[in-house]
Amino acid sequence: MMKKISLKSFATLLAIVVIGTVLLAACATAAPAGDHDVPKPSNAGGTGPAVNLTGDATKGADVFKTNCVQCHGDLGKGGVANPGSDDGTVPPLNPIDDALVNSDAKVFAQNIDLFVEHGSTPSGSAPTLKMTPFGDQKTLDAQQIADVIAYVISLNKK
């Protein structure tokens, strides 16, 4: 035999089910798929003001030659030795790690910006070379960083 429940009890039970469903849906969509696979610099921090500027790849090439070529090689091709790092070289930027590339230009720029802003120490026992935190040290201003980002993206156009 079924027991009748009051309208008030039914409303309470319905509210619990609805709230539980909303909470589960929120948890399921909290992080976009693949977001955990994007490399992040070892140094903490968010994106800087450069991601809100329009970069000039031609000017970025000049900034790159002055500040980046000694570690990332001509045209970002890499091949520069980094003893003490796990892979023994500085990562190339041409082509850049596929996990940093994004079809959304803003996301692609943000992925690069984190490294330029905050630098990074490669994994390994004692890497000789470390990525300079150009933004944190104010070595480059926001426009120069935006220009370098535009240049690096231009090297990776397919």
C-alpha positions in Angstrom: 0.0 0.0 0.0 1.3 3.5 -0.9 1.5 6.1 1.7 0.3 9.6 0.7 2.7 12.4 1.3 1.7 16.0 1.9 2.1 18.7 -0.7 4.7 20.4 1.6 6.8 17.2 1.8 6.6 16.8 -2.0 7.7 20.4 -2.6 10.6 19.9 -0.2 11.7 16.7 -1.9 11.4 18.3 -5.4 13.5 21.3 -4.2 16.2 18.9 -3.0 16.3 17.1 -6.3 16.4 20.3 -8.4 19.2 21.8 -6.2 21.2 18.5 -6.4 20.8 18.4 -10.2 22.0 22.0 -10.6 25.0 21.3 -8.3 26.0 18.2 -10.3 25.7 20.1 -13.6 27.9 22.9 -12.3 30.5 20.4 -11.2 30.5 18.7 -14.6 31.1 21.9 -16.5 33.7 23.5 -14.1 36.8 22.9 -16.3 36.8 22.8 -20.1 38.0 19.5 -21.6 41.7 19.5 -22.3 42.5 22.6 -20.2 44.6 20.5 -17.8 46.9 19.5 -20.8 48.0 23.1 -21.5 51.6 23.7 -20.3 51.9 26.4 -17.6 55.0 28.1 -16.5 56.6 27.1 -13.2 56.3 30.6 -12.0 52.8 31.6 -10.8 50.7 34.4 -12.1 48.0 35.3 -14.5 48.0 36.9 -17.9 49.3 40.5 -18.1 47.9 43.6 -19.9 49.5 42.6 -23.2 46.7 40.1 -24.0 44.4 43.1 -24.3 46.6 44.9 -26.8 47.0 44.4 -30.6 50.5 43.1 -31.3 52.6 44.0 -34.3 54.5 40.9 -35.5 57.1 43.0 -37.4 58.0 44.9 -34.3 57.8 41.7 -32.3 60.5 40.2 -34.6 62.9 43.0 -33.5 62.1 42.5 -29.8 62.5 38.8 -30.3 66.0 39.2 -31.9 67.1 41.4 -29.0 65.6 39.4 -26.1 64.7 35.8 -27.2 66.9 34.6 -30.0 69.9 33.7 -27.8 67.7 31.0 -26.1 65.1 30.1 -28.6 67.3 30.3 -31.7 66.9 32.1 -35.0 63.2 32.3 -36.0 62.4 30.4 -32.8 63.7 27.1 -34.3 65.2 26.0 -31.0 68.2 23.6 -30.7 69.9 25.7 -28.0 71.5 23.4 -25.4 70.2 23.6 -21.8 72.3 21.3 -19.7 70.6 20.2 -16.5 67.1 20.4 -18.0 65.2 17.1 -18.5 65.2 17.3 -22.3 68.6 19.1 -22.6 67.4 22.0 -24.8 65.4 25.1 -24.7 61.9 24.5 -26.2 61.5 25.7 -29.8 58.8 28.3 -30.6 58.7 27.4 -34.3 56.9 25.1 -34.1 55.7 25.8 -30.6 54.4 23.0 -28.3 51.1 21.9 -29.9 49.4 22.1 -26.5 49.8 25.9 -26.4 48.3 26.4 -29.9 44.6 27.2 -29.9 42.3 28.1 -32.8 41.0 31.0 -30.6 43.7 33.7 -31.1 43.0 35.2 -27.7 43.5 31.9 -25.9 46.7 31.2 -28.0 48.0 34.6 -26.9 47.1 34.0 -23.3 49.0 30.7 -23.3 52.2 32.4 -24.6 51.7 35.5 -22.4 52.0 33.5 -19.2 55.5 32.4 -20.1 56.6 35.8 -21.3 55.1 37.6 -18.2 56.3 35.3 -15.5 59.1 33.2 -17.0 59.6 29.6 -16.1 62.2 27.1 -14.8 62.4 24.0 -16.9 62.1 20.7 -15.1 65.4 19.0 -14.4 68.2 18.7 -11.8 69.8 22.1 -12.5 68.8 23.7 -15.8 71.5 26.2 -16.9 68.9 28.4 -18.7 65.6 29.7 -17.3 62.9 31.7 -19.0 63.2 35.3 -18.0 60.0 36.8 -16.4 60.0 39.8 -18.9 56.7 41.3 -17.5 57.4 40.7 -13.8 60.9 42.2 -14.1 59.6 45.1 -16.4 62.3 44.1 -18.9 59.6 44.5 -21.6 56.5 46.7 -21.5 53.0 45.4 -22.3 53.2 46.6 -26.0 56.5 44.8 -26.5 55.1 41.6 -25.0 52.0 41.9 -27.3 54.4 42.4 -30.3 56.4 39.3 -29.3 53.3 37.2 -28.9 52.1 38.3 -32.3 55.5 37.4 -33.8 55.5 33.9 -32.2 51.9 33.3 -33.4 53.0 34.4 -36.9 55.8 31.8 -36.8 53.2 29.1 -36.1 50.6 29.9 -38.9 49.8 26.8 -40.8 
